[in-house]
Amino acid sequence: MARKEKKKSGLSIPDAPFRPGEESTFESWPWKPGDLDRPDPAKCEAEETSAHADGLVRVLGDDNKATGAWDPGLSADELREGLEHMVRLRIFDDRMMKLQRTGKLSFYMRSFGEECVAIAQTMALEEQDWIFPTYRQPGAQFVRGRDMVSMICHCLGNVEDNIKGRQMPVHYSYKDGRFISVSSPVGTQFSQAVGVAMASRYKDLDEVTITWIGDGASAEGDYHYALNFAGVFKAPVILNVVNNQWAISTHANFATGDGEFASRGLPYGLPSIRVDGNDFLALYAVTKWARERAASGTGATHIEVLTYRAGAHSSSDDPSRYRPGDEHEKWPGGDPVERLRDHLIEIGEWSEERQADLEERIDGEVTSAYKEAVGYGDMASGPYPGADTIFTEVYEEMPWHLEEQFDEAMEG
């Protein structure tokens, strides 16, 4: 199907490379594992990473083997742990989306195709580090030990919702895991994360902050404010731009004039690296490097995570209206779950049978978690958090005017 010819204008207006009815023909990546060196994180200056910003850090090759200076040398147990977390997130997402479609949830957002991002990166951190996520990093909570029942209760908004119904589904908050509440206004997490990192450095605490922003939200002012403060004050923060090609229905071409995201950090004095976001080992290695740099007092790192949003933006979105239906299958980076599975099989530490057993076990765990969660209430019939929770958990001591409103509400 031929694309409609646009009305000619003197203004340059970007467009997506492929639209519905067209064939997605991504070029094969020219970057190979071993192309880029691994600088000393404690001494690296921004200009030393220009090749890393223009290239792509990879560890897993097309032969499913790990090679190059960025190979983190993870044990088979650590790799299997990462695979289990990713499989759990994918099955959890699929089940929750089905619940939304049957009216059990009001809204949901999957991480399909991006499971590797938060999971590999959080595994590379220390337990005391702060996490400022977007809505496609729920997998970090699995790494930090949150149970699925608690996560489902939040999405249902029942009496066990730890946020007491104050947030949309998928906008998790997990205090024990230092997982800060997901923010609906896109871009705000970046500048807030830098502020927390500056506070940690001011207090001389061994803490690093990590945060993510989408390619579309990188066009917001918050993104540039964060890079500037991080560069000036050498904040111990890891700043990730997840370039998953789409900001809802708007292609990444609308967010940057030259198609580059990683190199944007260089003028701010930040070492900047582009990494294959579907390569578990590469993503772990680059995040570990950035964590070492931050902990050494050298400052922040700016990372472009190159990946593809395989699913819809949310349960309210229909991607068939703006991109080819099979586009995600053509993505050169492949599927993150399959790539780590295939690597484990290649090194003799996994099998198709064990993969099937893992998926069956996790599917049962998700089903059990949902049954337990709905026992505390569902969206249709409740019970819901009490009206008194409107006034609690905001101020340490309730101001007088809220006390008056609270008394009136309870009397009514």
Secondary structure, 3 states (H helix, E strand, C coil): CCCCCCCCCCCCCCCCCCCCCCCCCCCCCCCCCCCCCCCCCCCCCHHHHHHHHHCCECCECCCCCECCCCCCCCCHHHHHHHHHHHHHHHHHHHHHHHHHHCCCCCCCCCCCCCHHHHHHHHHCCCCCCEEECCCCCCHHHHHCCCCHHHHHHHHHCCCCCCCCCCCCCCCCCEHHHCECCCCCCCCHHHHHHHHHHHHHHHCCCCCCEEEEEECCHHHCHHHHHHHHHHHHHCCCEEEEEEECCEECCEEHHHCCCCCCCHHHHHHHCCCEEEEECCCHHHHHHHHHHHHHHHHCCCCCEEEEEECCCCCCCCCCCCHHHCCCCCHHHHCCCCCHHHHHHHHHHHCCCCCHHHHHHHHHHHHHHHHHHHHHHHCCCECCCECCCCHHHHCCCCCCCCCHHHHHHHHHHHHC
